[in-house]
Amino acid sequence: MDLVELVLDGLSRELAKPYSHTGRPSMPPEHLLKATLLQAFFTVRSERQLMEQINYNILFRWFVGFRWMTVSGTLRHFRRTGNA
């Protein structure tokens, strides 16, 4: 995880540039990238299965950066952002 955090910290400024500072906050792109890594590492076959894993697997939630108690609303937003 340290390597992933190190790389994403270096990309954070670049990833933040296209986002607006007004309006509703969007899903951090770092979360999307971490979820994609989990999907590849654990051979999760679809986005729906990935969302199910994030919904009930505390390890997945922790790695992606979600709080372990507040996930349900976040997942809907996550799916919309991931599909865009």
VENHU-V783409 format. One line per field, one symbol per residue. phi: phi as a letter, one per 30 degrees, with the letter a starting at -180 (. if undefined). psi: psi as a letter, one per 40 degrees, with the letter a starting at -180 (. if undefined). burial: b if it has 9 or more other C-alpha atoms within 8 Angstrom, else e. A space follows every 50 residues. Layout:
phi=???
psi=???
burial=???
This chain:
phi=.ddddddddddeddddedddcciddcdddddddddddddddchddbdddd dddddccdddedddjdddccbedddddedddddd
psi=ddddddddddeddddedeiieiahiihhdddddddddddddefhdidddd dddddehdddddddeiiedgdddddddddddde.
burial=eeeeeeebeeebeebeeeeeeeeeeebeeebbebbeebbeeeebeeeebb bebbbeeeebbbbbebeeeebeeebebbbeeeee
